[in-house]
Amino acid sequence: MLGQRMTITEVLAEIEQDRPFYHRSGGGVTIGGGEPLAQFEFSLELLKRCQAHFLHTAMETCGHVPWRHLKETSEYLDLMYYDIKHMDPVRHKELTGVSNELILRNAKRVLSEKVNCEVIIRTEVVPGCNDSEKDIEAIARFVVESGGKMMELLPYHALGSSKYRQLGMEYELTQVEPPTEEQMQRLRKTVESFGLKEMTGVY
């Protein structure tokens, strides 16, 4: 494994090198992972520093974290991408190893308690796991009933398989093919039928 320990000041210096690009593109800083809130204190302080430097901030999270962490980081975010993989608790645990109870409870609060940022619910569409219209309908209905306005469907890809090999782990989706564009369009229309804004290609 390769990696590099960096201070917040060092990370911010790297970010600042791309400031001209942010101005041209309208973009900014996105903290991803893994799960960035697994390093809550670091992520929070980095977001504070980015906003102090007038940088647009976004974060990707699976929501399986304490509510306080989501609430506090939202104060320094312009945009939160929040992952919901499956609504069925049994199937969710089969797929991810954890219950979706905390994830859905936090999602309701993120969508209804007016956190200090925009929220886009994201679902990666994985064939054989959550790619039926019934699966997507269940998520879209939950988002609408919780007060959400925006949802994004991402087609599954196998780009992460090399990371599994590097870590000596088995990648269990080797036989899974990405969903077709036709299927993705059909599922996006399902999302839009609930009155949600489907955000593909916007952010």
RAJOFEN-V538958 format. One record per residue. PSI is psi in whole degrees, 0 to 359 (none if undefined). Layout:
PSI, PSI
//
This chain:
144, 146, 175, 126, 130, 147, 167, 321, 320, 319, 317, 324, 321, 317, 316, 335, 335, 12, 319, 324, 320, 319, 320, 322, 342, 12, 199, 216, 126, 124, 119, 204, 218, 206, 109, 332, 0, 339, 64, 309, 318, 313, 317, 313, 322, 318, 320, 315, 321, 316, 326, 335, 13, 41, 137, 136, 139, 157, 142, 130, 150, 351, 0, 62, 165, 142, 320, 323, 318, 316, 313, 317, 330, 335, 343, 21, 145, 330, 134, 124, 120, 120, 130, 118, 324, 146, 333, 120, 323, 312, 323, 317, 324, 321, 325, 342, 355, 158, 156, 7, 308, 320, 313, 324, 316, 323, 317, 319, 319, 318, 335, 340, 13, 56, 159, 48, 165, 150, 127, 122, 132, 140, 120, 124, 112, 115, 135, 353, 309, 32, 9, 158, 327, 317, 312, 323, 317, 318, 314, 319, 317, 316, 313, 313, 338, 357, 7, 156, 337, 141, 145, 131, 129, 127, 137, 143, 163, 24, 337, 358, 326, 328, 322, 316, 318, 329, 1, 27, 153, 130, 112, 358, 29, 333, 0, 128, 145, 150, 151, 160, 326, 315, 318, 319, 321, 318, 326, 324, 327, 315, 313, 333, 342, 4, 9, 149, 116, 120, 10, 127, 358, 314, none
//
